């Protein structure tokens, strides 16, 4: 039987009625992110998370950083309505540093 590449990840439940999700990178809390310098933008109806990441952070694959900074589990959620204020970190290296610190502490 093949071993899943997710075999070593912790199962996380945010709500006991939800299905579990996998912790695919160390948990970064709102408290961890509180001191991260950032700008605030207004989400528009025509915005797309990957395009926003490209325009502001320089790489479409950094869409998850925007989600992390704003506690968005699903970037396609109806919770993300036009007019929503989003925090965008000024330096993505700070986020990567936080993740590295969490990995060392595990």
N, CA, C and O atoms as CSV, one atom per row, in Angstrom:
chain,resi,resn,atom,element,x,y,z
A,1,UNK,N,N,0.842,-1.184,0.000
A,1,UNK,CA,C,0.000,0.000,0.000
A,1,UNK,C,C,0.887,1.247,0.000
A,1,UNK,O,O,1.877,1.317,0.728
A,2,UNK,N,N,0.523,2.214,-0.815
A,2,UNK,CA,C,1.293,3.457,-0.934
A,2,UNK,C,C,1.109,4.315,0.314
A,2,UNK,O,O,0.037,4.333,0.918
A,3,UNK,N,N,2.162,5.020,0.685
A,3,UNK,CA,C,2.103,5.930,1.825
A,3,UNK,C,C,1.777,7.323,1.308
A,3,UNK,O,O,2.420,7.823,0.384
A,4,UNK,N,N,0.778,7.937,1.911
A,4,UNK,CA,C,0.360,9.267,1.505
A,4,UNK,C,C,1.431,10.294,1.859
A,4,UNK,O,O,2.087,10.185,2.894
A,5,UNK,N,N,1.603,11.291,0.994
A,5,UNK,CA,C,2.555,12.360,1.295
A,5,UNK,C,C,2.068,13.224,2.449
A,5,UNK,O,O,2.841,14.017,2.987
A,6,UNK,N,N,0.808,13.091,2.842
A,6,UNK,CA,C,0.241,13.842,3.958
A,6,UNK,C,C,0.217,13.034,5.253
A,6,UNK,O,O,-0.359,13.464,6.252
A,7,UNK,N,N,0.838,11.876,5.227
A,7,UNK,CA,C,0.804,10.938,6.341
A,7,UNK,C,C,1.279,11.545,7.660
A,7,UNK,O,O,0.742,11.203,8.713
A,8,UNK,N,N,2.259,12.424,7.630
A,8,UNK,CA,C,2.846,12.955,8.856
A,8,UNK,C,C,2.211,14.277,9.327
A,8,UNK,O,O,2.633,14.832,10.341
A,9,UNK,N,N,1.218,14.774,8.613
A,9,UNK,CA,C,0.575,16.020,9.014
A,9,UNK,C,C,-0.464,15.770,10.095
A,9,UNK,O,O,-1.115,14.726,10.122
A,10,UNK,N,N,-0.606,16.734,10.977
A,10,UNK,CA,C,-1.574,16.666,12.055
A,10,UNK,C,C,-2.973,16.946,11.517
A,10,UNK,O,O,-3.155,17.784,10.634
A,11,UNK,N,N,-3.956,16.237,12.059
A,11,UNK,CA,C,-5.342,16.522,11.706
A,11,UNK,C,C,-5.855,17.613,12.635
A,11,UNK,O,O,-5.662,17.545,13.849
A,12,UNK,N,N,-6.503,18.612,12.068
A,12,UNK,CA,C,-6.950,19.776,12.822
A,12,UNK,C,C,-8.452,19.931,12.651
A,12,UNK,O,O,-8.980,19.760,11.552
A,13,UNK,N,N,-9.132,20.251,13.730
A,13,UNK,CA,C,-10.561,20.573,13.665
A,13,UNK,C,C,-10.750,21.967,14.238
A,13,UNK,O,O,-10.353,22.238,15.371
A,14,UNK,N,N,-11.350,22.844,13.463
A,14,UNK,CA,C,-11.649,24.172,13.988
A,14,UNK,C,C,-13.034,24.179,14.637
A,14,UNK,O,O,-13.333,25.028,15.477
A,15,UNK,N,N,-13.856,23.241,14.246
A,15,UNK,CA,C,-15.216,23.119,14.764
A,15,UNK,C,C,-15.528,21.628,14.813
A,15,UNK,O,O,-15.332,20.933,13.815
A,16,UNK,N,N,-16.007,21.120,15.939
A,16,UNK,CA,C,-16.254,19.674,16.051
A,16,UNK,C,C,-17.244,19.127,15.023
A,16,UNK,O,O,-17.271,17.922,14.774
A,17,UNK,N,N,-18.060,20.003,14.423
A,17,UNK,CA,C,-19.024,19.524,13.429
A,17,UNK,C,C,-18.435,19.511,12.025
A,17,UNK,O,O,-19.026,18.949,11.103
A,18,UNK,N,N,-17.268,20.131,11.865
A,18,UNK,CA,C,-16.613,20.170,10.559
A,18,UNK,C,C,-15.808,18.901,10.324
A,18,UNK,O,O,-15.424,18.206,11.264
A,19,UNK,N,N,-15.564,18.618,9.068
A,19,UNK,CA,C,-14.613,17.577,8.729
A,19,UNK,C,C,-13.238,18.076,9.129
A,19,UNK,O,O,-12.993,19.281,9.175
A,20,UNK,N,N,-12.348,17.150,9.416
A,20,UNK,CA,C,-11.005,17.598,9.772
A,20,UNK,C,C,-10.276,18.100,8.536
A,20,UNK,O,O,-10.598,17.737,7.405
A,21,UNK,N,N,-9.304,18.929,8.780
A,21,UNK,CA,C,-8.422,19.364,7.716
A,21,UNK,C,C,-7.003,19.051,8.167
A,21,UNK,O,O,-6.763,18.833,9.355
A,22,UNK,N,N,-6.084,19.029,7.250
A,22,UNK,CA,C,-4.696,18.736,7.583
A,22,UNK,C,C,-3.927,20.019,7.807
A,22,UNK,O,O,-4.126,21.008,7.101
A,23,UNK,N,N,-3.048,19.997,8.793
A,23,UNK,CA,C,-2.176,21.126,9.042
A,23,UNK,C,C,-0.999,20.993,8.083
A,23,UNK,O,O,-0.013,20.322,8.389
A,24,UNK,N,N,-1.106,21.635,6.925
A,24,UNK,CA,C,-0.094,21.460,5.884
A,24,UNK,C,C,1.124,22.353,6.083
A,24,UNK,O,O,2.147,22.163,5.425
A,25,UNK,N,N,1.023,23.320,6.979
A,25,UNK,CA,C,2.202,24.051,7.441
A,25,UNK,C,C,1.894,24.484,8.860
A,25,UNK,O,O,0.725,24.516,9.246
A,26,UNK,N,N,2.897,24.815,9.643
A,26,UNK,CA,C,2.652,25.128,11.060
A,26,UNK,C,C,1.584,26.196,11.240
A,26,UNK,O,O,1.483,27.134,10.449
A,27,UNK,N,N,0.802,26.039,12.277
A,27,UNK,CA,C,-0.265,27.002,12.560
A,27,UNK,C,C,0.325,28.351,12.926
A,27,UNK,O,O,1.144,28.465,13.838
A,28,UNK,N,N,-0.095,29.345,12.214
A,28,UNK,CA,C,0.287,30.713,12.505
A,28,UNK,C,C,-0.979,31.397,13.012
A,28,UNK,O,O,-1.996,31.425,12.320
A,29,UNK,N,N,-0.913,31.936,14.197
A,29,UNK,CA,C,-2.102,32.530,14.803
A,29,UNK,C,C,-2.186,34.020,14.492
A,29,UNK,O,O,-1.226,34.630,14.021
A,30,UNK,N,N,-3.349,34.588,14.765
A,30,UNK,CA,C,-3.534,36.031,14.604
A,30,UNK,C,C,-2.552,36.786,15.490
A,30,UNK,O,O,-2.067,37.854,15.116
A,31,UNK,N,N,-2.259,36.236,16.658
A,31,UNK,CA,C,-1.292,36.871,17.569
A,31,UNK,C,C,0.107,36.878,16.952
A,31,UNK,O,O,0.843,37.855,17.092
A,32,UNK,N,N,0.479,35.777,16.264
A,32,UNK,CA,C,1.780,35.724,15.587
A,32,UNK,C,C,1.879,36.795,14.504
A,32,UNK,O,O,2.953,37.344,14.261
A,33,UNK,N,N,0.760,37.086,13.860
A,33,UNK,CA,C,0.743,38.014,12.729
A,33,UNK,C,C,0.488,39.465,13.134
A,33,UNK,O,O,0.574,40.370,12.304
A,34,UNK,N,N,0.175,39.682,14.409
A,34,UNK,CA,C,-0.224,41.020,14.869
A,34,UNK,C,C,0.846,42.081,14.606
A,34,UNK,O,O,0.518,43.232,14.317
A,35,UNK,N,N,2.104,41.706,14.704
A,35,UNK,CA,C,3.179,42.689,14.545
A,35,UNK,C,C,3.755,42.749,13.132
A,35,UNK,O,O,4.716,43.479,12.886
A,36,UNK,N,N,3.177,41.991,12.208
A,36,UNK,CA,C,3.666,41.999,10.826
A,36,UNK,C,C,3.202,43.292,10.159
A,36,UNK,O,O,2.005,43.576,10.099
A,37,UNK,N,N,4.161,44.071,9.658
A,37,UNK,CA,C,3.768,45.325,9.001
A,37,UNK,C,C,3.033,44.999,7.698
A,37,UNK,O,O,3.403,44.084,6.963
A,38,UNK,N,N,1.989,45.771,7.442
A,38,UNK,CA,C,1.144,45.477,6.289
A,38,UNK,C,C,0.443,46.738,5.799
A,38,UNK,O,O,0.377,47.757,6.487
A,39,UNK,N,N,-0.067,46.626,4.600
A,39,UNK,CA,C,-0.950,47.634,4.026
A,39,UNK,C,C,-2.347,47.042,3.978
A,39,UNK,O,O,-2.517,45.824,4.034
A,40,UNK,N,N,-3.328,47.892,3.875
A,40,UNK,CA,C,-4.717,47.436,3.775
A,40,UNK,C,C,-5.253,47.847,2.406
A,40,UNK,O,O,-5.099,48.989,1.973
A,41,UNK,N,N,-5.885,46.884,1.739
A,41,UNK,CA,C,-6.528,47.182,0.458
A,41,UNK,C,C,-8.002,46.822,0.550
A,41,UNK,O,O,-8.426,46.116,1.465
A,42,UNK,N,N,-8.762,47.307,-0.391
A,42,UNK,CA,C,-10.193,46.995,-0.463
A,42,UNK,C,C,-10.399,45.976,-1.580
A,42,UNK,O,O,-10.033,46.225,-2.728
A,43,UNK,N,N,-10.987,44.828,-1.240
A,43,UNK,CA,C,-11.292,43.775,-2.205
A,43,UNK,C,C,-12.389,44.266,-3.137
A,43,UNK,O,O,-13.426,44.760,-2.692
A,44,UNK,N,N,-12.147,44.122,-4.440
A,44,UNK,CA,C,-13.137,44.530,-5.439
A,44,UNK,C,C,-13.776,43.289,-6.065
A,44,UNK,O,O,-13.206,42.199,-6.021
A,45,UNK,N,N,-14.921,43.461,-6.626
A,45,UNK,CA,C,-15.656,42.350,-7.234
A,45,UNK,C,C,-14.848,41.654,-8.331
A,45,UNK,O,O,-15.000,40.452,-8.545
A,46,UNK,N,N,-14.009,42.391,-9.009
A,46,UNK,CA,C,-13.232,41.832,-10.114
A,46,UNK,C,C,-11.887,41.244,-9.675
A,46,UNK,O,O,-11.165,40.681,-10.497
A,47,UNK,N,N,-11.546,41.370,-8.389
A,47,UNK,CA,C,-10.260,40.858,-7.893
A,47,UNK,C,C,-10.228,39.337,-7.879
A,47,UNK,O,O,-11.246,38.670,-7.693
A,48,UNK,N,N,-9.031,38.814,-8.082
A,48,UNK,CA,C,-8.771,37.380,-7.930
A,48,UNK,C,C,-7.545,37.264,-7.036
A,48,UNK,O,O,-6.598,38.039,-7.167
A,49,UNK,N,N,-7.564,36.301,-6.134
A,49,UNK,CA,C,-6.513,36.186,-5.131
A,49,UNK,C,C,-5.132,35.994,-5.757
A,49,UNK,O,O,-4.161,36.608,-5.315
A,50,UNK,N,N,-5.040,35.147,-6.781
A,50,UNK,CA,C,-3.726,34.906,-7.395
A,50,UNK,C,C,-3.222,36.145,-8.139
A,50,UNK,O,O,-2.025,36.430,-8.129
A,51,UNK,N,N,-4.128,36.877,-8.780
A,51,UNK,CA,C,-3.731,38.100,-9.487
A,51,UNK,C,C,-3.292,39.179,-8.493
A,51,UNK,O,O,-2.346,39.924,-8.746
A,52,UNK,N,N,-3.989,39.246,-7.371
A,52,UNK,CA,C,-3.627,40.192,-6.317
A,52,UNK,C,C,-2.234,39.873,-5.768
A,52,UNK,O,O,-1.421,40.772,-5.552
A,53,UNK,N,N,-1.972,38.591,-5.546
A,53,UNK,CA,C,-0.657,38.166,-5.060
A,53,UNK,C,C,0.437,38.523,-6.066
A,53,UNK,O,O,1.524,38.950,-5.677
A,54,UNK,N,N,0.156,38.352,-7.337
A,54,UNK,CA,C,1.128,38.715,-8.374
A,54,UNK,C,C,1.397,40.209,-8.361
A,54,UNK,O,O,2.549,40.642,-8.346
A,55,UNK,N,N,0.328,40.994,-8.367
A,55,UNK,CA,C,0.460,42.449,-8.436
A,55,UNK,C,C,1.161,43.040,-7.213
A,55,UNK,O,O,1.981,43.948,-7.347
A,56,UNK,N,N,0.845,42.533,-6.034
A,56,UNK,CA,C,1.341,43.166,-4.813
A,56,UNK,C,C,2.568,42.447,-4.232
A,56,UNK,O,O,3.516,43.092,-3.783
A,57,UNK,N,N,2.540,41.107,-4.245
A,57,UNK,CA,C,3.631,40.347,-3.618
A,57,UNK,C,C,4.645,39.821,-4.627
A,57,UNK,O,O,5.703,39.319,-4.249
A,58,UNK,N,N,4.313,39.939,-5.927
A,58,UNK,CA,C,5.259,39.563,-6.962
A,58,UNK,C,C,5.212,38.120,-7.409
A,58,UNK,O,O,6.016,37.713,-8.248
A,59,UNK,N,N,4.280,37.325,-6.866
A,59,UNK,CA,C,4.210,35.909,-7.229
A,59,UNK,C,C,2.794,35.393,-6.980
A,59,UNK,O,O,2.281,35.504,-5.867
A,60,UNK,N,N,2.172,34.838,-7.995
A,60,UNK,CA,C,0.804,34.324,-7.881
A,60,UNK,C,C,0.699,33.218,-6.836
A,60,UNK,O,O,-0.353,33.041,-6.221
A,61,UNK,N,N,1.783,32.476,-6.634
A,61,UNK,CA,C,1.726,31.355,-5.682
A,61,UNK,C,C,1.677,31.825,-4.227
A,61,UNK,O,O,1.533,31.001,-3.324
A,62,UNK,N,N,1.794,33.129,-3.985
A,62,UNK,CA,C,1.706,33.660,-2.621
A,62,UNK,C,C,0.276,34.018,-2.212
A,62,UNK,O,O,0.080,34.708,-1.211
A,63,UNK,N,N,-0.717,33.567,-2.961
A,63,UNK,CA,C,-2.115,33.848,-2.619
A,63,UNK,C,C,-2.440,33.391,-1.202
A,63,UNK,O,O,-3.232,34.027,-0.507
A,64,UNK,N,N,-1.825,32.284,-0.772
A,64,UNK,CA,C,-2.110,31.732,0.554
A,64,UNK,C,C,-1.627,32.655,1.665
A,64,UNK,O,O,-2.164,32.619,2.772
A,65,UNK,N,N,-0.619,33.484,1.388
A,65,UNK,CA,C,-0.126,34.436,2.392
A,65,UNK,C,C,-1.202,35.478,2.678
A,65,UNK,O,O,-1.411,35.867,3.827
A,66,UNK,N,N,-1.879,35.925,1.630
A,66,UNK,CA,C,-2.980,36.876,1.821
A,66,UNK,C,C,-4.087,36.219,2.636
A,66,UNK,O,O,-4.655,36.836,3.538
A,67,UNK,N,N,-4.388,34.964,2.315
A,67,UNK,CA,C,-5.411,34.242,3.083
A,67,UNK,C,C,-4.997,34.102,4.543
A,67,UNK,O,O,-5.808,34.312,5.445
A,68,UNK,N,N,-3.740,33.748,4.775
A,68,UNK,CA,C,-3.229,33.584,6.134
A,68,UNK,C,C,-3.319,34.889,6.918
A,68,UNK,O,O,-3.758,34.892,8.068
A,69,UNK,N,N,-2.912,35.985,6.311
A,69,UNK,CA,C,-2.940,37.290,6.992
A,69,UNK,C,C,-4.355,37.716,7.370
A,69,UNK,O,O,-4.551,38.480,8.315
A,70,UNK,N,N,-5.346,37.212,6.621
A,70,UNK,CA,C,-6.728,37.647,6.820
A,70,UNK,C,C,-7.625,36.552,7.360
A,70,UNK,O,O,-8.848,36.690,7.368
A,71,UNK,N,N,-7.017,35.460,7.813
A,71,UNK,CA,C,-7.754,34.329,8.391
A,71,UNK,C,C,-8.855,33.829,7.453
A,71,UNK,O,O,-9.977,33.551,7.877
A,72,UNK,N,N,-8.503,33.722,6.167
A,72,UNK,CA,C,-9.439,33.210,5.169
A,72,UNK,C,C,-9.118,31.744,4.906
A,72,UNK,O,O,-8.028,31.425,4.432
A,73,UNK,N,N,-10.040,30.867,5.202
A,73,UNK,CA,C,-9.840,29.446,4.945
A,73,UNK,C,C,-10.081,29.147,3.478
A,73,UNK,O,O,-9.386,28.325,2.880
A,74,UNK,N,N,-11.061,29.813,2.903
A,74,UNK,CA,C,-11.441,29.566,1.520
A,74,UNK,C,C,-11.460,30.890,0.751
A,74,UNK,O,O,-12.335,31.725,0.979
A,75,UNK,N,N,-10.498,31.087,-0.160
A,75,UNK,CA,C,-10.460,32.361,-0.884
A,75,UNK,C,C,-11.616,32.543,-1.858
A,75,UNK,O,O,-11.763,33.614,-2.447
A,76,UNK,N,N,-12.433,31.517,-2.033
A,76,UNK,CA,C,-13.587,31.607,-2.928
A,76,UNK,C,C,-14.889,31.733,-2.142
A,76,UNK,O,O,-15.979,31.630,-2.704
A,77,UNK,N,N,-14.761,31.955,-0.849
A,77,UNK,CA,C,-15.902,32.013,0.046
A,77,UNK,C,C,-16.761,33.240,-0.233
A,77,UNK,O,O,-16.278,34.260,-0.726
A,78,UNK,N,N,-18.037,33.118,0.092
A,78,UNK,CA,C,-18.934,34.265,-0.022
A,78,UNK,C,C,-18.679,35.270,1.099
A,78,UNK,O,O,-19.264,36.353,1.103
A,79,UNK,N,N,-17.803,34.918,2.056
A,79,UNK,CA,C,-17.426,35.868,3.100
A,79,UNK,C,C,-16.549,36.979,2.539
A,79,UNK,O,O,-16.439,38.050,3.136
A,80,UNK,N,N,-15.930,36.727,1.403
A,80,UNK,CA,C,-15.035,37.701,0.781
A,80,UNK,C,C,-15.838,38.512,-0.232
A,80,UNK,O,O,-15.845,38.213,-1.426
A,81,UNK,N,N,-16.502,39.527,0.263
A,81,UNK,CA,C,-17.381,40.359,-0.565
A,81,UNK,C,C,-16.676,41.649,-0.966
A,81,UNK,O,O,-15.752,42.087,-0.280
A,82,UNK,N,N,-17.099,42.261,-2.068
A,82,UNK,CA,C,-16.542,43.563,-2.439
A,82,UNK,C,C,-16.653,44.529,-1.261
A,82,UNK,O,O,-17.683,44.609,-0.593
A,83,UNK,N,N,-15.567,45.256,-1.030
A,83,UNK,CA,C,-15.529,46.182,0.092
A,83,UNK,C,C,-14.822,45.612,1.318
A,83,UNK,O,O,-14.527,46.346,2.261
A,84,UNK,N,N,-14.548,44.304,1.310
A,84,UNK,CA,C,-13.822,43.688,2.424
A,84,UNK,C,C,-12.407,44.253,2.467
A,84,UNK,O,O,-11.741,44.359,1.437
A,85,UNK,N,N,-11.953,44.614,3.659
A,85,UNK,CA,C,-10.593,45.113,3.832
A,85,UNK,C,C,-9.650,43.929,4.031
A,85,UNK,O,O,-9.906,43.060,4.864
A,86,UNK,N,N,-8.566,43.898,3.270
A,86,UNK,CA,C,-7.584,42.820,3.361
A,86,UNK,C,C,-6.224,43.374,3.754
A,86,UNK,O,O,-5.776,44.395,3.232
A,87,UNK,N,N,-5.574,42.681,4.686
A,87,UNK,CA,C,-4.211,43.034,5.081
A,87,UNK,C,C,-3.241,42.320,4.140
A,87,UNK,O,O,-3.354,41.116,3.909
A,88,UNK,N,N,-2.295,43.074,3.606
A,88,UNK,CA,C,-1.267,42.533,2.714
A,88,UNK,C,C,0.086,42.808,3.370
A,88,UNK,O,O,0.424,43.968,3.606
A,89,UNK,N,N,0.864,41.767,3.667
A,89,UNK,CA,C,2.145,42.016,4.330
A,89,UNK,C,C,3.092,42.810,3.436
A,89,UNK,O,O,3.100,42.648,2.216
A,90,UNK,N,N,3.880,43.662,4.059
A,90,UNK,CA,C,4.857,44.452,3.305
A,90,UNK,C,C,6.038,43.601,2.859
A,90,UNK,O,O,6.683,43.914,1.858
A,91,UNK,N,N,6.326,42.529,3.591
A,91,UNK,CA,C,7.481,41.690,3.297
A,91,UNK,C,C,7.124,40.226,3.535
A,91,UNK,O,O,6.934,39.810,4.678
A,92,UNK,N,N,7.033,39.447,2.464
A,92,UNK,CA,C,6.668,38.023,2.610
A,92,UNK,C,C,7.727,37.233,3.362
A,92,UNK,O,O,7.424,36.187,3.936
A,93,UNK,N,N,8.956,37.714,3.369
A,93,UNK,CA,C,10.015,37.001,4.086
A,93,UNK,C,C,9.722,36.925,5.586
A,93,UNK,O,O,10.152,35.984,6.254
A,94,UNK,N,N,8.999,37.903,6.112
A,94,UNK,CA,C,8.612,37.870,7.524
A,94,UNK,C,C,7.687,36.676,7.773
A,94,UNK,O,O,7.814,35.999,8.793
A,95,UNK,N,N,6.771,36.417,6.861
A,95,UNK,CA,C,5.861,35.274,6.990
A,95,UNK,C,C,6.651,33.977,6.930
A,95,UNK,O,O,6.431,33.080,7.744
A,96,UNK,N,N,7.571,33.867,5.971
A,96,UNK,CA,C,8.378,32.663,5.860
A,96,UNK,C,C,9.223,32.451,7.114
A,96,UNK,O,O,9.430,31.314,7.540
A,97,UNK,N,N,9.705,33.528,7.698
A,97,UNK,CA,C,10.488,33.446,8.931
A,97,UNK,C,C,9.626,32.918,10.081
A,97,UNK,O,O,10.080,32.081,10.862
A,98,UNK,N,N,8.388,33.402,10.187
A,98,UNK,CA,C,7.470,32.904,11.221
A,98,UNK,C,C,7.231,31.403,11.067
A,98,UNK,O,O,7.206,30.663,12.050
A,99,UNK,N,N,7.057,30.969,9.826
A,99,UNK,CA,C,6.822,29.552,9.566
A,99,UNK,C,C,8.045,28.734,9.967
A,99,UNK,O,O,7.911,27.674,10.578
A,100,UNK,N,N,9.228,29.219,9.627
A,100,UNK,CA,C,10.456,28.515,10.010
A,100,UNK,C,C,10.589,28.414,11.512
A,100,UNK,O,O,10.991,27.370,12.027
A,101,UNK,N,N,10.261,29.477,12.226
A,101,UNK,CA,C,10.322,29.463,13.689
A,101,UNK,C,C,9.370,28.424,14.261
A,101,UNK,O,O,9.713,27.732,15.220
A,102,UNK,N,N,8.177,28.308,13.683
A,102,UNK,CA,C,7.200,27.323,14.148
A,102,UNK,C,C,7.683,25.917,13.875
A,102,UNK,O,O,7.479,25.024,14.698
A,103,UNK,N,N,8.325,25.698,12.725
A,103,UNK,CA,C,8.827,24.368,12.379
A,103,UNK,C,C,9.927,23.943,13.338
A,103,UNK,O,O,9.989,22.778,13.732
A,104,UNK,N,N,10.789,24.865,13.716
A,104,UNK,CA,C,11.872,24.553,14.646
A,104,UNK,C,C,11.294,24.204,16.011
A,104,UNK,O,O,11.802,23.323,16.705
A,105,UNK,N,N,10.227,24.903,16.390
A,105,UNK,CA,C,9.604,24.680,17.688
A,105,UNK,C,C,8.766,23.427,17.787
A,105,UNK,O,O,8.339,23.058,18.881
A,106,UNK,N,N,8.520,22.761,16.670
A,106,UNK,CA,C,7.663,21.568,16.663
A,106,UNK,C,C,8.370,20.364,17.187
A,106,UNK,O,O,7.785,19.282,17.245
